[in-house]
Amino acid sequence: MTNSTSKIFFTFLFIHLAIWTLVPTLTNQNLPLDTIEALAWGSNLDWGFNKHPPLSAFAVGIFYQIFGNQDWAYYLLSQLFVITSFYVVYKFSEDFFQNKKLALLSVLLLEGICFYNFITPEFNVNVCQLPFWALTVYYCWKSIEQDDIKSWLLFGLFAALGVLSKYLFFYLIIAIKIFFIFILVKEKKFNLRYFIPGSIFLLILLPHLMWLTENNYVTLVYGLHRTGLENPSFLDHIVYPLIFLGKQIGMLIPFFIMFLFIVLKLKTKFNFKDKKLLFLLTINIVPIILMFLTSILMGVKIRTMWMTPFYLFFGVLLIYIFQSQINLNKLKSFVSVFLILFIFSPFAYAYISITQTDKRTDYPGKEHAIETQKRWDKKFESKINVVLGHEWLAGNLSYHLKSRPRWEGGIENYLLTGDKMCFRTSVCLREKCNVCLGEK
């Protein structure tokens, strides 16, 4: 039975990977906005960018070196990040339950959350966090249980890579810190190996911290700007948190419907001396509470997509709490609901992609690149080495042109610094112009 469960799990991973790579490849004409932005940054790699830390750009940059401008490769990249996180959650669950069926259910439940299927074709910083979120939790637990140097090192490594994906990763790190403080207070014993992950974490982040200082903390400014903090109102401290809670509950409804089909009764006893339960509550609930408190105290808008990695271990938590109420011999209803959602989600994505023709993924990026190249070739014999302008417009050119020109920011960057552009090697895209050769 154990081998059978493993086969089902790996079959599920393969089918998920195949479906969510093929569906957007066949129905989208252009890559999504965030993926194009990451590709723009990846054309001119640095230790950070105007909106985010560098890891998502590093990932697409590596894939571009291998596959070039093949759209399917970036849908594949996104799904590799997703199924890697699924695999880590599965391995983590095995340790918690000592039962592969329960571990499998912990992952299958995640198909009831749109963060892990419907929105995943767009590779971005949220998707980029997924494997590192899962691996940080996994090696944190292994470090606590095994207390071996390898686990402590990997704990620090994956925590740093998570932060290099997106700063919201700190919400998980703070939650883990709270758990360690609890252990210290309870056990009244300090372990010198606690310093290992922190040292590795800071060492890996150091180049980015230096870049951040040199660039006036531009990514932090952007993050605050996205919350709507620049126009504060007293009502924001009430309205935004309520909107946040409402959206989270609504988004989790399919997940809870699936869960109801595997439990006999919603009845259990909480043992707060149970270390496993406390750990699961900390990594699942505390980051959400911290996000909610952020919205209340600062009066900021929490965008739904920011919560993408926060629910990776929700299935593990609920199954661990209610495992005594789960009848593993009666899962037919659960399987039926799972298959409905598993099939419906890609069909819904394909339908929206085909019927709605005004989306970013309908942008004729390749056609604009061909036209730009034709106009360029009429004037110059040199290659296009640089593109300037908005990440979306210029990023599409950078991605689709054969010369893979570097994106070097907006035209205003050059005007402000007094730099001179050579228009025999550069293409400039202004806000209201799709194709411009910078003629002056």
PyMOL commands that set and color helices and strands:
alter all, ss='L'
color gray80, all
select helices_A, chain A and resi 2-27+33-42+55-67+71-97+100-112+114-116+125-146+149-163+167-187+192-214+218-226+236-260+275-298+304-311+314-325+332-355+360-362+365-379+391-400+411-417
alter helices_A, ss='H'
color red, helices_A
select strands_A, chain A and resi 386-388+406-407+426-428
alter strands_A, ss='S'
color yellow, strands_A
deselect
rebuild
show_as cartoon
